[in-house]
Amino acid sequence: MLANAKISIIGAGQVGGTTMLRIAEKELAKTVVLLDIVEGLPQGKALDEMEAAPIEGFDTEIIGTNDYKDTENSDIVIITSGMPRKPGMSRDDLLTTNVKIMKDVAANVAKYSPNAIVIVVANPLDAMVYAAKKVGGFADNKLMGQAGCLDSTRFARFIAWEAKCSVKAVQAMTLGGHGDDMVPLTRYSTVRGVPITEIFDKETIERLVERTRKGGGEIVSLLKTGSAFYATASAVVQMVEAIVKDTKDVLPCAVKTQGKYGLDPDLFVGLPTRLGQNGVEEVVELKLNDEELAALKASADHVKDLCNRIEELKLL
């Protein structure tokens, strides 16, 4: 277990601020550092949350800053900085802008916390993890992206509504890239241990899968001026908790494939990942059928196309 952990969050927007709040209130760190380039923004959010501490009953110290020096020797760094989507945009539309942001952030993280476990949240997610690797040179077991946990909780939420049951009865798993070609694994998604393929008809499952794939866009279209952040932050903190508490939980994360599932070994794609105090402790290889494997490979091919675009445009 990571006792007295120092966790830094890069980006004090909606995702970063909410992640700060949840980490502090769960007391997953001794110190949380919230960093942003906007002067006053991280300081204000940090002070606001610190003033909630007597009511919420947490002793985590929160520091708001504009200086990467304050993040030095972090155990975990969460990168949320980047432009969010607007209505009508795909995650891929953010590629050029967010790679440029990632280039600066990853270099600073590598400078001040070269041994940290790094969790990337910016979109297009899988390509941003690839960019962080190229710039920061982080160890494979210490670099991952958050997306699968978010996609899976969305899938679980929709399943629970359809089944008219508690969300506590549902387990869901979504793999692949964080985009419209993600792969919700219906055979591995259950209600009280029963696969949803035995509960719902094909049309219902297809509707649930499609809503999950479009889940982020649905929220963007409703918000109009930003993208999802409550569930996104919860998904990040789910990963942080597994690492800090060394639970060895298997969660879907964007990690280096290691050639598992027959994928390009240099790609970062959402796969079942055992998380612990060393970061990525195992990439778990599930027994996928031919249809699931083909969908996963197609999703990975899309991620590879984005990574190739980064190289072709010489963004790094």
N, C-alpha and C positions, 0 to 999 in steps of 0.2 A: 504493500500500500504506500502511495506517495504522501508521506506525512508532511505537513506544513508546506503544501504545494504552492508555487507561485504560477499563476495563470495570467497571461497577457492576451488581450483582445484587441486586434487591430481593426479599427473602424468603429465609430460610436454612433452609427445610424440605428435604425430600428432593430435589426438583427443583433448588432453588437451590444446595444443597450439592454435588450431583453435577455441576452445571454449572460451579461454581467449580473443582472438581477437574479436570475435563476441559480447561477453558480454560488453567489453570495448567500442566498436564502437557504440553499441546501448545504452550505458550509463545506464545499468541495475544495476550498483553497484557504490558505492562511491569508494570502494577498492576491487581489485581482487588480491588474493594471488595464485601464481603458485608454487607448490611444487614438487620436484622430488628428488630421492636419488642420481642422477648424479650431481656432483658438477659443477656449471657453466651453466648447461643447462637451468634451469628455470630463472636464472638471465639474461642470454643472450637473451632469448626469451622475457622476460619482458622489458628489456631495448630497444630492437629492436622495440617492439610495442609502447612503450612510446614515441619513437622518431617519430612515425607516427602521434601522437596526434595532433600536430599543423596543419597537412594537413587534417586529418579526422575530426578534430574539437570535440574531446571528452576530458573531464577532469577527467575521471576515473584514479585513482592511481593504478598502477600495481606493485606488489612486487614479485620478484623471490627469492625462498629460498629452503634450504635443511632442515630447522628446523620447526617441527610441532608447536612450540611455536608461530610462526608468524601467524598461522591460528586460534589462540585462539579467542573464542567467534564469530565465523562465523555464519551468518544467514543461509547460504546455503553452503553445501559442495558437490562437484561433484567428484566422484571417477572414474577416467579413467585408473588408473594404472593396469597393467596386460600384459601378453604376447598376442600379436595379432596372428591371424591365418596365416598360410602359405599355399600355394597351396596343395590341397589334404587333408587338415585337416578340421574336423568339429569343431563347437564351443565346442562340448562336450569333444574333445581331450585336451582342455585347463583346464579341471576341476581341476586336482590335483595341477598344478603349480599356477593357479590363486587363488585358495582357500587359499593357503599358503600366497600369497601376501595380499589377502583381510584380513586375520587374523590380520596381523600387522597394516594395514591401518585403519581398523575399530576400533581397540583398541585405536589408537592414535586420531582418530576423536572423539570417545566417551570421551576420556580424556580431550581434549582441547575445544571441541564444543558439549557438551552433548545435548544441546537443538536445534541444527541445523536441518534444513531440509536436508536430505541426498539423493542424486540422484546417483545411481550406473549405470555405463556404461560397466564395464568389462564383458567378456564372460566366460562361458555360463551364460547369463545375469540373468535369473530368479533364478538360483541356487546361483549366487553371492549375490543377494539381500537377500536370505535366510541365507547365511553365514554371511553377515553384521549384520543381525538381531540377530543371535545367539551370535556373538562376542560383538557387540556394545550395544545391548539391546535398540535400538532406539524405540521411540514410533511409533506405527503402522501408524499414520497419518503423521509422519515425515520421513518415509522411503519409497523409491520407486525406480524403475529401468526404465531406458530409453531404449526402444526398439520399442514399438508400434508406436511411432511417426515416427521413422525411417522407419519401415516397411510400414507404411501408406503413407509416402511421396514417397517412391519408387513405391508403387501401383498407386498413383495418377499420377506420372510422366509417367508411362507406359500407363495408361488410356488416358492421354492427347495426347501422341504420336499416339495411335491407333485411337482416335477420331478426330485427326488433329485440336485440339482446344487449347486455352490457358490453362495453368495449373491453372489459376485463376478461371476457370469455373468448376474445379474438386474438389470434396470432397471424401476422401477415409477413410476407417476404417479397421484396422487389429488388431485382438485380439490373445490371446493365448501366448504360449511360443515363445521366440525369436529363432526360429529354422526352420527346413524344414517342421515341422508340424504346423506352425503358421496358423491362420484362417483369411484370407482376407474376409471381409463381403461384398459380391457382392451386396446384396439387400440394404445395407446402403452406398454404394459407388455410387456417382452420377456425372452426367455432367449437369450443369444448373438445378439441382434438379431432374433430371430424372435418376432413377436407371439404372446402366449399364446392368442389366438383360433385360431391355427393348430396349437397344441400340445395343448390340453385340450378336452374336450367341453363343451357348454353347462352341464350340471349341475355339473361340476367347477368351472368358472369362477364360477357363481353361489354355490357353497359358499365359495370363496376370497373373493369379494367380501363376502359376508355376514359371514364371520369378521373381515374387515378393519373393516367398519362397527361391529362389536360388540367390537373388539379391546380398547378401553379398559375397557369393562364387564366383559370376561372377567377382566382383571387385578384390577379392583376386587373382584370376587366371590371371587377367590382370596386376596387380601391381607386383606380384611375390614376393615382399619382405615386404609386409604389408597388411593392410586391410583398409576398407573405413574410411574416417575421415571428409571430407567436410560436407556431408549430416548428418553424425552422430552428429557432432557438432551443426549443425542447429537444429536438433531434440532436443538436450539437451537444447539449448537456447530457443526453443519454450516452453518447460516446465518451465524454469527459468522465462521467461517473464510473464507467467500466474501466477506464484507465487508472483513475485515481484510487479506486477501491480494489483494483486488480481482480475483477470478478471473472475474467475469462469468458464473458458473454460473447456469443456469436451474433454479430450485427452486420448488416449490409453496408459496406463502406467502399469508397473509390480508392483502391489500392493497386500497387503494381501487380500485374496478373501472375508473374512468375511462370508464365506458360500454362497455367491451369486452364482447364476447359478448352485447350487447344488454341488459346488466344495469343496474340503478339506479346511476348514477355516484357516488352518495354512500355506497354500501355498501362494507364491507370483507368480502371473500370470498376463499377460497383459489383463487388463479390462478397460472399459470406466471409466475415473476418472475425477471428477470435482476438478480442482486445484485452490487454492487461497493462501492467506497469511498464512493460517494454514496448508498448505501442502495438503494432501488428505482430501478434505472436503466431498466427497461422492463417493461411488462406484456405478455407474449408471447401472441399470439392464435393458438392452434392451430386447425386445420381440423377442427372437431367435426361429427359427423353429427347428424341430427335428434334421434335418441334421446339422445345424449350432451348435446346442448344443452338439451333439455327437462329432463333430470335436473339439470343445473347450475342452470337457472332455478328449478326447484322447491326446490333446496337454498338458493339465494339468497333465495327468498321466505320460507323459514323464518327465516333470519337477519334479514330485514327485520321479521318479526313480533316477534322478540326486541327489536330496536331500538325498535320502536313501543311495546313494553311498558315499556321504560326511560323513554320520554317520558311515557306515560300515567300511570305511577306517580310521576312527578316525582322520580326517583332522583338526578338530577344538578343 
